[in-house]
Amino acid sequence: MSEDIEIINQNTRIEKLKNFFSNNYKKLIGSLVLILLILFSYFGFQEYKKRQKMEIAEIYNQITLKEKTIENTKDIEQLIEIIKEKDPIYSALSLYFIIENDLVNDQKQVNNFFDFVIKSQKEKEIKNLIIYKKAMYNADKISENDLLDILNPILKSESVWKSHALLLMADYFENNKNLIKSKDFLEEIVNSELTNDQVKIEAERRLKRKFGD
């Protein structure tokens, strides 16, 4: 008797499954197609990004590995296009190449490039490094407040680049004959527990040389 009941229950479950698939056939097919489309789109996009990165790398290498740097307008335009692609690696490298070879002399334009490159970075300390480089590029061309505005994201953090930023500000004030403010930044470096050892030694050396008894 119990075996008959089990057979009936099993047949009932099978019938319910058949009815479910029959009644929801279109929805199930639609869901399956949607899942497949999402998967194909995802892997297709990843493949596209991979090919795009390879193309960017090839263009960058063709320009920068030339035996002699020539201020070729097309090369400069291509480097700028790479910057605007916001690639975490090659956008930054292209900007550094432009600066090192004086290919763009417009300070405002170069700062715009820096902004593109900074926004392209997801890794915090790499972003801070680029902010620091932007400050270095501008240090002898802008006011105290403008330089502090650039460095503030680092100065207000516990970044590994904070001591470098403090030293840059100390240099800035020393070059502008404001030794009191320069001393303040040097002392902040020395008193910080997170200071880079080499930067701390340099700050102590300067304090002793310029302000020691």
C-alpha positions, 0 to 999 in steps of 0.5 A, a space after each residue: 500500500 505504501 509503495 502505491 502511495 509513493 508511486 502516486 506521489 512521484 507521478 504527481 510531482 512529475 506531473 506538476 513539473 511538467 505543468 510548471 515547464 509547460 506554463 512557464 516555457 516562454 519565461 524560462 527560455 527568455 531567462 536563459 537567453 537573457 543569462 546567455 546574453 549577459 555572459 556573452 556581453 561580459 566576456 565580449 567586453 573583457 576581450 574588447 578591453 584587453 584588445 584596447 589595452 594592447 593597442 594602447 600599449 603598442 601605440 605608446 611603445 612605438 612613440 616612446 621607443 624611438 631612438 630620438 624624440 621628435 616633436 611630432 604633432 601626430 605623436 603628441 596627439 596620440 599620447 594625448 588620446 592615450 591620456 584621455 583613455 584613462 588607462 591606469 598605466 599608459 595614461 600616466 606613462 604618456 603624461 610623464 613622457 610629455 612632461 619629461 620631453 617638454 612636448 606640451 608647454 601649456 601649464 593649464 593643458 598639462 594640469 587637465 591631463 593630470 586630472 584625467 590621469 588622477 581620475 583613472 586611478 583606483 589604487 589610492 597610493 598610486 593616485 596620491 603619487 600622481 597628485 604629488 607629481 602634479 604638485 611638483 610640476 606646479 611648485 615653482 609656478 603657482 601660489 602657496 594656496 594653490 599648491 596646498 590645494 593640490 596637496 591637501 588630499 595627501 596632507 590630510 591623509 596617512 599616505 606614504 607620500 605625506 612626508 614627501 608632500 611636507 618636504 615639498 612644502 618646506 622646499 617651497 617656503 625655503 625658496 620663497 624666503 619664508 624660513 619660519 613656515 619651512 621650519 614648521 613643515 620640516 618639524 612636522 616631518 620629524 615628529 611624524 611616526 609615519 614619515 619615510 626614513 630617508 625623508 626624515 633624515 633629510 628633514 633633520 639634516 636641514 633643521 640642524 643646518 639652517 636652524 641649529 644652534 
